[in-house]
């Protein structure tokens, strides 16, 4: 890759931001309470275990 996106640090930062966005999306879905954990994981692009951990942290 050329330019700033070719820089490993830039890619790491972008990936971190994407992961946080996925977690925020999963939390909104969990708080809504309409979907199962596996569906939240599927739609948010996370592993089911990650969604379970988020739910536990938020006491959902």
Secondary structure as UniProt FT lines:
FT   HELIX           4..6
FT   HELIX           8..32
FT   HELIX           37..44
FT   HELIX           48..57
FT   TURN            58..59
//
